[in-house]
Amino acid sequence: MKTLSSFYSNVFDNDLAKEGDKIILAVSGGADSMSMMHLFWMLSKKIKIEILVLNLDHNLRKESLKEAQIVKKLSERLNIKCILDKIEPLKYAKENSVSLETAGRILRYESFERTAGKFKFNKISTAHNANDNAETALMRLLRGGGNFAGIPLRRKLAANIEVIRPMLNIARKDIELYAAEQNLPFCTDKSNFSDIFLRNRIRKNILPALVKINPKIVEHIFNLTSIQAVEEDYLDQICAKIASKIIKKKPNQIIIELKGFLGYNPALRYRLLKNVIPEKQNSFQINFLAKKISLSDKSPHILSKDWVFKISGSKAVFKKVRH
């Protein structure tokens, strides 16, 4: 089976799961996460790992209660412990002036960390796949983001807790085929078809159009973002060492020593700016500031309502605005 072999390849080649790991599976009830539960059940027969299923009700749709029960039934069938939890992203979004999508992501990861800490688990697995990765990369491109790295294969959530994404190399169509082959129950979230979110518009309109041009576009984007991620990590390590020498961070100021800064390759200067800008970065902003520095343009530039950038003498300064 293609999906199973791709899953094993990703897990073992990248050391995502090993003997003794205790892994929480974030299972929503969709084809991706239900397949992930089954794949980890298969994996648990090969290596000694402990798995626990976590389902989160976002309290946004009446179907969520039914979905939770479907997750619970498959967990029982596979003899995996299942926890049902609830979060309130709509309330959080209103109280913190963030988008519903952002609120949901924040609360999900808070629940992951809380559950992992409570049960002493060291990893959380999400069911992000190659299509999710392609959508994320295209979103960043459309928004003028500062990189094209896609979704990371792994990341630290807390000191002893890591998020892993073992299905990131598998296309959605292959996962759906696996779910059908294994006779796995799953639900379809109707909100995935709403045009409110940019990701959904990319999923419904842009990515299918690209697939018509090149049926392997999802695979190609995955390969490109994987290479980009390795390059990003390498450049970040180099820039961290450089930054310790030429950049000083204070509570209300970030100061760059220009003599040292201008002595580095433009690629490193771009990366240093990307890593130090105190607001959400995009490629236009980074290029604009790099050009101001190279031209010694001393006119102030308002980054946001909270931050101003200005060249002062031999230094470039990001200064926080007092309100």
C-alpha positions as CSV (number, residue, x, y, z in Angstrom):
1,M,0.0,0.0,0.0
2,K,1.4,3.3,-1.2
3,T,0.2,5.4,1.8
4,L,1.4,2.9,4.4
5,S,4.9,2.7,2.8
6,S,5.1,6.5,2.5
7,F,4.1,6.8,6.1
8,Y,6.8,4.3,7.3
9,S,9.4,6.0,5.1
10,N,8.7,9.4,6.6
11,V,8.6,8.1,10.2
12,F,11.8,6.0,10.0
13,D,13.9,8.2,7.6
14,N,13.3,11.3,9.7
15,D,13.2,9.6,13.2
16,L,9.7,10.9,13.9
17,A,8.8,8.0,16.1
18,K,11.0,5.5,17.9
19,E,10.8,2.9,20.6
20,G,9.4,4.2,23.9
21,D,7.7,7.3,22.4
22,K,4.4,8.3,23.8
23,I,2.4,10.1,21.1
24,I,-0.8,12.0,21.1
25,L,-2.7,11.8,17.9
26,A,-4.8,14.9,17.0
27,V,-7.8,13.4,15.3
28,S,-10.6,15.6,14.0
29,G,-12.7,12.9,12.3
30,G,-11.7,13.7,8.8
31,A,-10.2,11.2,6.3
32,D,-6.6,12.5,7.0
33,S,-6.7,12.1,10.8
34,M,-8.7,8.9,10.9
35,S,-6.2,7.4,8.5
36,M,-3.4,8.7,10.7
37,M,-4.9,6.9,13.7
38,H,-5.0,3.6,11.7
39,L,-1.4,4.1,10.4
40,F,-0.1,4.6,14.0
41,W,-2.0,1.6,15.1
42,M,-0.2,-0.4,12.4
43,L,3.1,1.2,13.4
44,S,2.5,0.2,17.1
45,K,2.7,-3.4,15.9
46,K,6.2,-2.8,14.5
47,I,7.7,-0.8,17.3
48,K,6.9,-0.3,21.0
49,I,5.1,3.1,21.2
50,E,2.1,4.3,23.3
51,I,-0.6,6.2,21.4
52,L,-3.5,8.3,22.7
53,V,-6.2,9.9,20.5
54,L,-7.3,13.5,21.2
55,N,-10.4,15.0,19.6
56,L,-11.2,18.7,20.0
57,D,-14.7,20.1,19.6
58,H,-14.3,23.7,18.4
59,N,-18.0,24.4,19.3
60,L,-18.6,25.9,15.9
61,R,-20.7,23.3,14.1
62,K,-23.5,21.0,15.3
63,E,-21.9,18.1,13.5
64,S,-18.9,18.2,15.8
65,L,-20.6,16.0,18.4
66,K,-21.3,13.3,15.8
67,E,-17.7,13.6,14.6
68,A,-16.4,13.1,18.1
69,Q,-18.4,9.9,18.5
70,I,-17.1,8.6,15.2
71,V,-13.5,9.2,16.4
72,K,-14.3,7.5,19.7
73,K,-15.8,4.4,18.0
74,L,-12.7,3.9,15.8
75,S,-10.5,4.4,18.8
76,E,-12.4,1.7,20.6
77,R,-12.2,-0.6,17.6
78,L,-8.5,-0.3,17.6
79,N,-8.2,-0.4,21.4
80,I,-6.7,3.1,21.6
81,K,-7.5,5.4,24.6
82,C,-9.5,8.5,23.4
83,I,-9.9,11.9,25.0
84,L,-12.6,14.3,24.0
85,D,-11.9,18.0,24.7
86,K,-13.6,21.3,23.9
87,I,-12.2,24.7,22.9
88,E,-13.8,28.1,22.3
89,P,-12.1,29.8,19.3
90,L,-15.0,32.1,18.5
91,K,-14.8,33.6,22.1
92,Y,-11.0,33.7,22.0
93,A,-11.0,35.5,18.6
94,K,-13.4,38.2,19.9
95,E,-11.6,38.7,23.2
96,N,-8.1,38.9,21.6
97,S,-8.9,40.6,18.2
98,V,-7.5,37.8,16.1
99,S,-9.0,35.8,13.2
100,L,-11.0,32.7,13.9
101,E,-8.4,30.6,12.1
102,T,-5.6,32.0,14.3
103,A,-7.7,31.5,17.5
104,G,-8.4,27.9,16.6
105,R,-4.7,27.2,16.0
106,I,-3.6,28.8,19.3
107,L,-6.2,26.9,21.3
108,R,-5.5,23.6,19.6
109,Y,-1.9,23.7,20.5
110,E,-2.6,24.9,24.0
111,S,-4.8,21.8,24.4
112,F,-2.1,19.6,22.9
113,E,0.5,20.9,25.3
114,R,-1.8,20.6,28.3
115,T,-2.8,17.0,27.5
116,A,0.8,16.0,26.8
117,G,1.9,17.4,30.1
118,K,-0.9,15.8,32.0
119,F,-0.3,12.3,30.7
120,K,3.5,12.6,30.3
121,F,3.5,12.2,26.5
122,N,6.5,13.5,24.5
123,K,5.0,13.9,21.0
124,I,1.9,15.2,19.3
125,S,1.2,14.0,15.8
126,T,-1.0,16.1,13.4
127,A,-2.4,14.8,10.1
128,H,-1.1,17.6,7.8
129,N,-0.5,16.2,4.4
130,A,1.2,17.2,1.1
131,N,-1.8,19.1,-0.1
132,D,-1.9,21.1,3.2
133,N,1.7,21.9,2.7
134,A,1.2,23.1,-0.9
135,E,-1.7,25.3,0.2
136,T,0.4,26.8,3.0
137,A,3.3,27.5,0.6
138,L,0.9,29.1,-1.9
139,M,-0.7,31.2,0.8
140,R,2.7,32.6,1.8
141,L,3.5,33.3,-1.8
142,L,0.2,35.2,-2.3
143,R,0.7,37.2,0.9
144,G,4.3,38.1,0.0
145,G,5.7,36.0,2.8
146,G,9.4,35.9,3.6
147,N,9.9,32.3,2.7
148,F,8.5,29.3,0.8
149,A,9.3,26.6,3.4
150,G,5.8,25.2,3.8
151,I,4.8,23.3,7.0
152,P,7.7,22.1,9.1
153,L,8.0,18.3,9.5
154,R,8.6,18.8,13.2
155,R,8.8,21.6,15.8
156,K,9.3,22.0,19.5
157,L,6.1,22.8,21.3
158,A,7.6,22.9,24.8
159,A,10.8,21.7,26.5
160,N,10.0,18.0,26.3
161,I,7.2,18.0,23.8
162,E,7.6,17.9,20.0
163,V,5.0,18.2,17.2
164,I,5.5,15.8,14.3
165,R,3.8,15.5,10.9
166,P,4.4,12.0,9.6
167,M,1.9,12.4,6.7
168,L,3.4,15.5,5.2
169,N,4.8,13.6,2.3
170,I,1.4,11.9,1.3
171,A,-1.1,13.5,-1.1
172,R,-4.7,13.8,0.0
173,K,-6.0,11.6,-2.8
174,D,-3.7,8.8,-1.6
175,I,-4.9,9.2,2.0
176,E,-8.6,9.1,0.9
177,L,-7.8,5.9,-1.1
178,Y,-6.2,4.4,2.0
179,A,-9.3,5.3,4.1
180,A,-11.5,3.5,1.6
181,E,-9.3,0.5,1.4
182,Q,-9.3,0.1,5.2
183,N,-13.0,0.8,5.4
184,L,-12.4,3.7,7.8
185,P,-15.3,5.9,8.8
186,F,-14.7,9.7,8.5
187,C,-16.5,13.0,8.3
188,T,-16.3,15.9,5.9
189,D,-16.1,19.3,7.5
190,K,-18.4,21.5,5.5
191,S,-16.4,24.6,6.5
192,N,-13.6,23.4,4.3
193,F,-15.8,24.4,1.3
194,S,-16.4,27.9,2.6
195,D,-14.9,30.8,0.6
196,I,-14.3,32.9,3.7
197,F,-10.8,31.5,4.3
198,L,-8.0,32.0,1.8
199,R,-6.8,28.4,2.3
200,N,-10.2,27.1,1.1
201,R,-10.1,29.3,-2.0
202,I,-6.6,27.9,-2.8
203,R,-7.9,24.4,-2.1
204,K,-11.0,24.7,-4.3
205,N,-9.7,26.9,-7.1
206,I,-6.0,27.5,-7.4
207,L,-4.5,24.1,-6.6
208,P,-6.9,22.2,-8.9
209,A,-6.0,24.6,-11.7
210,L,-2.3,23.9,-11.1
211,V,-2.9,20.1,-11.0
212,K,-4.5,20.4,-14.5
213,I,-1.3,22.0,-15.7
214,N,0.9,19.5,-13.9
215,P,-0.6,16.5,-12.1
216,K,2.5,16.2,-9.9
217,I,2.4,19.8,-8.7
218,V,1.7,18.8,-5.0
219,E,4.7,16.5,-5.0
220,H,6.9,19.1,-6.7
221,I,5.9,21.8,-4.1
222,F,6.6,19.3,-1.3
223,N,10.1,18.6,-2.7
224,L,10.8,22.3,-3.2
225,T,9.6,23.3,0.3
226,S,11.6,20.5,1.9
227,I,14.8,21.8,0.3
228,Q,13.8,25.4,1.3
229,A,13.3,24.2,4.9
230,V,16.8,22.7,5.1
231,E,18.3,25.9,3.6
232,E,16.2,28.0,6.1
233,D,17.5,26.0,9.0
234,Y,21.2,26.3,7.8
235,L,20.9,30.1,7.2
236,D,19.2,30.7,10.5
237,Q,22.1,28.9,12.4
238,I,24.6,31.1,10.6
239,C,22.6,34.3,11.2
240,A,22.2,33.5,14.9
241,K,26.0,33.6,15.3
242,I,26.2,36.8,13.3
243,A,23.4,38.5,15.1
244,S,25.1,37.9,18.5
245,K,28.0,40.1,17.2
246,I,26.2,42.9,15.4
247,I,22.6,43.1,16.8
248,K,21.6,44.3,20.2
249,K,18.0,43.8,21.5
250,K,16.5,46.0,24.2
251,P,12.9,46.1,25.5
252,N,12.0,49.1,23.2
253,Q,14.8,49.0,20.6
254,I,16.6,46.7,18.2
255,I,20.0,48.1,17.1
256,I,22.0,46.8,14.1
257,E,25.7,47.8,13.8
258,L,25.8,48.8,10.1
259,K,29.6,48.4,9.5
260,G,29.4,44.8,10.4
261,F,26.0,44.3,8.7
262,L,27.1,45.7,5.4
263,G,30.2,43.5,5.3
264,Y,28.1,40.3,4.8
265,N,26.7,38.8,1.7
266,P,23.3,40.3,0.6
267,A,21.6,36.9,1.2
268,L,22.7,37.0,4.9
269,R,21.7,40.6,5.2
270,Y,18.2,39.7,3.9
271,R,18.0,36.9,6.4
272,L,19.2,39.0,9.3
273,L,16.6,41.6,8.6
274,K,13.9,38.9,8.2
275,N,14.8,37.4,11.6
276,V,15.0,40.8,13.5
277,I,12.0,42.8,12.2
278,P,9.8,43.2,15.2
279,E,6.5,42.9,13.2
280,K,5.1,40.3,10.8
281,Q,7.6,40.1,8.0
282,N,6.9,40.0,4.3
283,S,9.2,40.1,1.3
284,F,8.3,43.6,0.3
285,Q,9.1,45.0,3.8
286,I,12.5,43.1,4.0
287,N,13.6,44.3,0.5
288,F,12.5,47.8,1.3
289,L,14.6,48.0,4.5
290,A,17.6,46.3,2.8
291,K,17.5,49.0,0.1
292,K,17.2,51.8,2.6
293,I,20.3,50.5,4.4
294,S,22.3,50.0,1.3
295,L,21.5,53.6,0.1
296,S,22.0,55.1,3.6
297,D,18.6,56.6,3.5
298,K,18.1,58.2,6.8
299,S,14.4,59.1,6.5
300,P,12.3,57.3,9.1
301,H,10.0,54.4,8.0
302,I,6.9,53.6,9.9
303,L,6.6,49.8,10.2
304,S,3.4,49.8,12.2
305,K,1.6,51.7,14.8
306,D,4.1,50.3,17.3
307,W,7.4,50.4,15.5
308,V,9.6,52.8,13.5
309,F,12.8,52.1,11.6
310,K,15.5,54.7,11.1
311,I,19.2,54.9,10.3
312,S,21.0,56.9,13.0
313,G,24.8,57.4,12.5
314,S,26.5,54.0,12.2
315,K,23.4,52.1,13.4
316,A,20.0,51.0,12.0
317,V,17.4,51.2,14.7
318,F,14.0,49.6,15.2
319,K,12.3,51.7,17.9
320,K,9.1,51.1,19.7
321,V,6.6,54.0,19.6
322,R,5.3,55.3,22.9
323,H,1.5,55.8,22.9
